[in-house]
Amino acid sequence: MKVLVATKERQVFDILANAQNLEPIAALDTRRLYEAIPDAQLVIVDYDDLIEQPFSRALIRKLLSLASSPDVGRLRECNSAEFVASPATYLEADIPVRPSYQLPAKRTIVFTSFSGGTGRTSLSLDTALEFVNQTKKRQLQLPAAVLEFTYGYSALNALLGELHPSLYELISQPESEPPQFRGVSVYPMDYDQVRSLAAEQVERYCRQQIANHVLTIIDTLWPQSFVTALGNAVDLWVVLTTPRVDAVENARKLYRDLAIEYGEDKVMIAVNQMGGLAASLALMGLRRDLVIPKMQRGETFFEGRLGREILRRVYDSVWKDYETGRRRRVK
C-alpha cells in the first residue's frame, strides 16, 4: 500500500515503520502532496502542518475530498489522531490499486497584447475550459481560473452574455465565491471600481486565487499595473497577435519588453486567426512560437480547439497523456 504522510506527528511514523508491505511517501509542502495524489491509496494529513507552497490548503483539501469520494474511490483519508487511534482500520482496508498518472503542474499564464481584437479573452476562456474538461475525464477535475485585467467594460462578461459578480465585488466581499462557467472560476474586471482599492489588497486577493487553482489564466492589455505586481507568479507570458500590420508591430515590441523584464524562456508569441497568403506576408520576420488557425464559419468557441494548442505547448507530454487517456501502470 502506498501511504502519503503529511503530518509531523511522530507516532504515525513509528507505526508505519513497524508495518509490512507499505511504501510511505512523505510530503509536508502542498506541491509534493499534490504530485503524489494519483499514486496514494491512503493519505494521513494534518492540514495545519502543511506548508502552503504553491497551493493553498483549501485546494488540497478539495482535491483529497474528491479523490476519496465514493464516485472516485481512489484513496482513503484520515488525520494523524484518527490513524493513531486505530491503525488497522486504515492499513488493513481493501483499497484498490489503480493505474496512475502524472498531474499537470501548477501554471499561471498571461495572455497579453498592446492591441485589442487579438482574441485574448476567447483564447483565455477556451484554454481554461479545455483544461477542466480533460482533467475531469480522469475523475479528478482540477480547478482553473480566468482573471481579467482590462480597462473599461468587461470583455469576459460580454463574451459570456451575462453579468457576473465583478472582481471589485469579490475582493470587497471576502465571503463571496467566484462565479463559475462550466467549471471555470471567472473574475470579470470593472476597472473604475477596482482601482479605488489599495493595490496591496488587490494583489493579495489575486495571489490567493492563484493558490486556489492549478491553472490560472490572466487576460490583460499591456501595460497593467495590477498584473505587473503579480509578475513573479507568472510562468509564461503569451504575447498574442493577429496578422494585422499594427498588431504584428505591437507584438514585436511587447515581446522584446517582456523578454528583457522576465527572460526569453518565459515569453512567447502566439499568432491567432492565421490563414491565407496575406497573413503570411504580414508576419514576415516575426517570431512565431505558436500559430492558431483561423476558425472557419460554423465552428464554435469553447470546445477546446483554441486552448488545446496552448496546453500542449505548456504541458508537453503530460498533456498528450491526458488527451489520449494514457496512464502508467503502478508496479
N, C-alpha and C positions, 0 to 999 in steps of 0.2 A: 504494500500500500504506500502511495506517495502522500506524505503529510506535510502540508505547508504550515510552518510555525512562525507566527507573527506576534510574539509576546516576549516579555522579559522575565516571565515567571520561571524560576529555576526548577521548581518541581516538575514542570512539564518536560523539560529536557532530561531530568533524571528518569522519569517514567519511560520516555521514548528510548533512552539508552539501553534499557533492560528488555525492551520488546523485540520480538522477532519479525523478520520479513517486512521491515519498514525502510522507507527511503525518505528521511526528513529533508525538507527544503527550508532553510532559514531566510526570513525576509522581514526587515523592520521598516524599510522605506517603501512608499507606495508604488514606486516603479517596479521593484523586484517582485512585490506581491502581485501586481497586475500581470507581469510577464509569466508568472507561474500558475495562474488560474487554470489554463487549459490542461495542465499536467496533474493538478492536485485532485486527490479523492477526498481528503479530509483537510479542513483548514481550522487551525486553532489561532484565534485572533483576539487581541485586546486592542481595541481601536485607539485608546488613549496612548498606547505605546508607539503608534505608527508615526513615522516622520513623513510629513506631507510634502514629498518631493518626487515627482512633479504633480501628482494627482492629489485631490482632496480626499479626506477620509470619507466624505459623503459619497463620492463617486465609487470608491472601493466597496463601501457598504452596499451600494445599489447593485454593483456587478456580482458580488458574492451572493446577495439575496436572490438574484436572477438565476445564477448558476446552481443554487441549491433548491430551487423551486421544484415542485413535483413534475411540472411540464418538461424541465430540462434534466433534473436528477443527476447532474454531473458530479456533485460533491456534497459533503456534509460540513456544516459549520458549527463551531462552538467557541466559547471563550475559555480562558485558562481555568477559571473556577469550576466550570461545568466539566471540563476534561479531567481535572484532578479529582473531583468528587466521584467519577465513575469512568475510568479509562476504558474498561472493557466495552462499555456501551458504544464507544466510537471505534476502538481498534478492532473489535470483532464484528463490526457491522459489514453486511454484504453490499459493498459499493462497487458497481460495475466499472471495469476498466474500459475506457472509450478511446477511440482514435483521437490523437492530439493534433494541435496545430499551433502556429505562431500568431500571436495577436499583433495587429499593426501598432507601431509605436505612436506615442503622443506627438501630434504635429499641430503647429499654428502657421497658417498660410495667409498671406496678404495678397489680394488681387487689387492692383492699383494702376492708375494712369493719370496723366495730366488732362487728357481729353475725356469728354463724355461720349456716350454712344458706342463704347467698345465691348459692351456685353458683360461688364463686371458682375452685375447683380444676378443675371441669369446663370452665369457660369458658377458663381459662388453657391447659389442655392442648388443647382444641379449636382455639383460635386458633393455637397453635404448629403443630399438625398441618396445619391449612389452609394456613399459610404455606409449610411444607415441601412439601406436595403440589402447590401451584400453581407454585412456583418450579421444581420437578422437571420440570414439563411443558416447560420451555424448556431442558432438558438441563444446567442449571447449578443444581443443588439447593443452596439457601442454608441454612446451619445456623441452627437455632432452639433455644432452651433454656427450661426452666421451673425456676425456683428457688423452693423452698418455705420460707417462714419462718413457722412456726406454733408453738404451744405444745402440748406433749403428743404424742400419736400423729401419724403422718404420714397425712394425708388423701390425699396423692398415691399412696402405696403401697396404701392401702385401695381407691382408685379403680382402680388398675391390677391389683389382685387378686394381687399377688405382691410379695415383698420385694426391693428393690434396694439396692445399697450406699448408705449414708446420706451426708449432707453431712459429718458428722464423719469418716467413713472416707475420703472423697475428699480432705478437707483434710489429714488426718494421714498419708496415704499419697500423696505427690505423683506417684508413677508411675502411680496408678490413673486410668483413663479413666471419665468419667461414663457411666452406663448409658443405653442408647438405647431409646426406644419409638417404633417406626415412623419412625425418622429424627430424632426429637427428643431432645436431651440432657435428662435429668431429674435433679434433685438433691433427693431426699426429705429432709425435716427430721427431726432427732432432737434436740430442744431440750436435754434434760438433758445430753447429751454435748457438743453444740456450745458451750454456754455455759461449759464448762470450758476452752475455748480462749481465747487472747488475742483481744480484739476486733479488734486490728490484723491478726492472722493471718487471721481470717475475712473481713474487708473486703478484704484484699489478694487472697485467693483468688477472691472473688466478682467483683472488678473484672477479674481475668484472664479469668474465664469470660465475662464480658460482652464483653470484647475479642475473644474467640474465636467469637462468634456475631453474625449480622446482626440477628436479633430475639431479645431476651431478655425473658421474662415472669416477673415476681415475684409469687407468690401469698402474701399475708400478711394476718394480722389486724393491727389497729392499736390501740395503738402497738406498735412492734417496733424495738428499738434497732439491730439489725443492718441493717435497711432504712433507718433514718434516716441511718446512716453513708454509705449509697450515694446519698443524696438528690440530689447534684449530677450523678449519672449518669442520672437518670430523665428521660425525655422526656414521659411522660404518666402521671398518676395517675387511675385509673378507680375511683371510689367505687361499689361495687356494692350494690344493694339489691333486695329483692323487695317486692311490695305488702302487706307486713305493717306494721302501725302502728309497732311498735317499731323495725323495720329502717329504715323511712322516716325516723323522727325521728333515728335514729343517723346515717343518710346525710346528712341536712341539716346536722347539727353537724360531721361529719367533713369535708364539702365546705368549710365555712367555715374550719375549722382549716388544711386543706391549701392552700386558696387564699391565705390570709394568708402562709403559710410559703413557698410556691413560685410563687405567681402564678396568677390565674384562667385564663390561657391554657394552663396545664399540668394543669388538673384538670377532670374531667367526671363526671357522674353517669349511670350505666347502670342501667336498671330491668330486671331479669331475671324471667322467668316471668310476663310481663304477659298478662292476659286476663280479660275479664268486667267487669261494672259495678262490682262490689265493689272490684276492684283500682283502677279509675279513681277511685273515691271516696277510697280510702285515700291516693292520691297527689296529691290536690288541693293546689295551692300548692307542690309540689316541682318544682324544676328537673329537666328530663328531656332530657339531651343524646342519649341513645340508649335505645331500647326494644327489648328482645329478647322475642319472643312465647314464651308457654309451649309447651313441646313436647307434642305430642299422644301419646296411647297408641300404642305400636308404633314410634314414631320412636326412632332410636338416637343415642347420643353418638358423637363423634369422626368425624363425617362432614363437618365444616366448617360446619354450619348456624349454629352459635352464633358461632364465631370469624370467619366471613365478614363479619358486620356490623361487628365491631371493626376488621378490616383495611381495610375500605372507608373507615371513618372516619379511620384513621391515615394511610393512603397515598393516599386520594382517587383521582385519575385514573390514577395509576400502577397501582393495584390493579385498576381496571377493565380496563386493557390486559392484565393477567395473566389475568384471568378470561375475557376474550374471545379471547385469543391474538393480539391486535393488535400489530403491530410497525411501526416506521417503516423505510422503505427507506433504505439507505445510498446516497448520491449517488456 
